[in-house]
Amino acid sequence: MFFVYILKSIKDGKYYIGQTNNIDFRLIKHNQGEIKSTRNRRPLKLIYFEKFISRAEAMHREQKLKSYKNHQYVNRIIRDKGPVV
Protein backbone atom coordinates (compact mmCIF):
# COMPACT_ATOMS: atom_id res chain seq x y z
CA MET A 1 0.00 0.00 0.00
CA PHE A 2 1.23 3.49 -0.87
CA PHE A 3 0.05 6.88 0.27
CA VAL A 4 -0.01 10.43 -0.99
CA TYR A 5 -0.16 12.76 1.97
CA ILE A 6 -0.49 16.43 2.75
CA LEU A 7 1.23 17.93 5.74
CA LYS A 8 0.59 21.40 7.10
CA SER A 9 3.29 23.37 8.85
CA ILE A 10 2.14 24.61 12.25
CA LYS A 11 4.93 27.20 12.02
CA ASP A 12 3.98 28.91 8.75
CA GLY A 13 0.72 27.27 7.57
CA LYS A 14 2.24 26.02 4.31
CA TYR A 15 1.51 22.62 2.81
CA TYR A 16 3.88 19.81 1.89
CA ILE A 17 2.75 17.05 -0.48
CA GLY A 18 4.58 13.72 -0.58
CA GLN A 19 4.22 9.97 -1.08
CA THR A 20 5.39 6.99 0.94
CA ASN A 21 4.67 3.37 1.76
CA ASN A 22 4.78 4.04 5.53
CA ILE A 23 2.91 7.18 6.45
CA ASP A 24 3.49 6.99 10.21
CA PHE A 25 7.25 6.54 9.84
CA ARG A 26 7.47 9.31 7.25
CA LEU A 27 5.62 11.79 9.50
CA ILE A 28 8.06 11.02 12.32
CA LYS A 29 11.00 11.62 9.97
CA HIS A 30 9.52 14.95 8.85
CA ASN A 31 9.05 16.11 12.44
CA GLN A 32 12.53 14.98 13.49
CA GLY A 33 14.00 17.23 10.80
CA GLU A 34 15.36 14.37 8.71
CA ILE A 35 13.55 15.52 5.56
CA LYS A 36 15.46 18.46 4.12
CA SER A 37 12.49 20.13 2.41
CA THR A 38 10.49 20.44 5.64
CA ARG A 39 13.28 20.76 8.20
CA ASN A 40 12.73 24.49 8.77
CA ARG A 41 8.94 24.26 8.77
CA ARG A 42 8.45 21.98 11.78
CA PRO A 43 6.26 20.98 13.46
CA LEU A 44 4.10 19.43 10.77
CA LYS A 45 0.67 17.89 11.05
CA LEU A 46 -0.81 15.23 8.77
CA ILE A 47 -4.02 16.73 7.43
CA TYR A 48 -4.93 14.46 4.49
CA PHE A 49 -3.94 11.24 2.73
CA GLU A 50 -5.05 8.95 -0.09
CA LYS A 51 -4.23 5.23 -0.52
CA PHE A 52 -2.93 3.59 -3.70
CA ILE A 53 -2.10 0.04 -4.72
CA SER A 54 1.13 0.91 -6.53
CA ARG A 55 3.95 3.41 -6.09
CA ALA A 56 3.45 4.50 -9.71
CA GLU A 57 -0.16 5.52 -8.98
CA ALA A 58 0.89 7.36 -5.84
CA MET A 59 3.70 9.17 -7.64
CA HIS A 60 1.34 10.19 -10.44
CA ARG A 61 -1.16 11.62 -7.94
CA GLU A 62 1.61 13.37 -5.99
CA GLN A 63 2.86 15.09 -9.14
CA LYS A 64 -0.69 16.07 -10.12
CA LEU A 65 -1.30 17.71 -6.73
CA LYS A 66 2.08 19.45 -6.85
CA SER A 67 1.36 20.76 -10.36
CA TYR A 68 -1.40 23.11 -9.20
CA LYS A 69 -0.08 26.66 -9.10
CA ASN A 70 -1.91 27.59 -5.91
CA HIS A 71 -3.38 25.67 -3.04
CA GLN A 72 -7.05 26.41 -3.72
CA TYR A 73 -7.49 22.90 -5.13
CA VAL A 74 -5.72 21.35 -2.14
CA ASN A 75 -7.91 23.39 0.20
CA ARG A 76 -11.00 22.15 -1.67
CA ILE A 77 -9.89 18.51 -1.37
CA ILE A 78 -9.42 18.89 2.37
CA ARG A 79 -12.74 20.70 2.74
CA ASP A 80 -14.72 18.23 0.60
CA LYS A 81 -13.17 14.96 1.79
CA GLY A 82 -12.38 16.08 5.30
CA PRO A 83 -9.07 16.28 7.11
CA VAL A 84 -7.40 13.41 8.90
CA VAL A 85 -8.65 13.21 12.46
PEDA-V750501 format. One record per residue. N is the residue number from 1. PHI is phi in degrees with one decimal (* if undefined). OMEGA is omega in degrees with one decimal (none if undefined). D_LAST is the distance of its C-alpha to the last C-alpha in Angstrom with 1 decimal. Layout:
N PHI OMEGA D_LAST
N PHI OMEGA D_LAST
This chain:
1 * 179.1 20.1
2 -126.0 -174.9 19.2
3 -131.8 164.0 16.3
4 -107.4 -174.6 16.2
5 -132.8 175.5 13.5
6 -123.1 175.2 13.1
7 -106.9 174.2 12.9
8 -120.9 177.8 13.5
9 -75.7 175.0 16.1
10 -69.5 -177.2 15.7
11 -68.7 -174.0 19.5
12 -125.8 176.7 20.5
13 77.2 -179.0 17.6
14 -82.2 -180.0 18.7
15 -96.2 169.7 16.9
16 -130.6 179.5 17.7
17 -114.4 -179.9 17.7
18 -149.6 176.9 18.6
19 -139.5 -176.6 19.0
20 -161.6 171.8 19.2
21 -104.5 179.2 19.7
22 -142.9 -171.6 17.7
23 -66.6 -180.0 14.4
24 -65.7 179.4 13.8
25 -61.9 -178.5 17.4
26 -64.2 178.2 17.4
27 -62.3 177.0 14.6
28 -60.4 -179.5 16.9
29 -61.4 176.8 19.9
30 -59.5 -175.4 18.6
31 -75.6 173.8 17.9
32 -86.8 179.4 21.3
33 83.4 -177.9 23.1
34 -86.3 177.1 24.3
35 -105.9 -171.6 23.4
36 -55.2 -174.0 26.0
37 -69.1 -179.9 24.4
38 -118.5 -174.9 21.6
39 -53.1 -176.5 23.6
40 -90.4 -177.8 24.5
41 -115.7 -178.9 21.1
42 -71.9 -1.1 19.2
43 -79.1 180.0 16.8
44 -120.6 -179.7 14.3
45 -122.5 174.7 10.5
46 -72.3 -178.6 8.9
47 -115.1 -178.2 7.7
48 -165.5 171.4 8.9
49 -153.0 174.6 11.0
50 -128.9 179.8 13.7
51 -102.4 178.3 15.9
52 -139.9 179.4 19.7
53 -73.6 -175.1 22.6
54 -119.5 175.7 24.7
55 -63.9 -179.7 24.5
56 -60.0 177.9 26.7
57 -63.5 -179.7 24.3
58 -63.8 -179.7 21.5
59 -65.4 178.4 23.9
60 -63.8 179.4 25.2
61 -65.6 177.8 21.8
62 -57.8 -179.3 21.1
63 -64.7 177.9 24.6
64 -62.8 179.4 24.1
65 -62.9 -179.7 21.0
66 -70.0 -176.5 23.0
67 -76.4 179.8 26.0
68 -69.1 -173.2 24.9
69 -71.9 176.2 26.8
70 -132.8 -174.6 24.3
71 -97.4 177.5 20.6
72 -61.8 179.1 20.9
73 -65.0 178.3 20.1
74 -62.4 177.1 17.0
75 -59.8 179.7 16.0
76 -66.6 177.2 16.9
77 -58.7 -178.5 14.9
78 -63.4 179.8 11.6
79 -65.1 -174.8 12.9
80 -73.9 -176.2 14.2
81 -96.7 178.3 11.7
82 87.3 178.1 8.6
83 -75.0 173.1 6.2
84 -68.3 179.6 3.8
85 -96.0 none 0.0
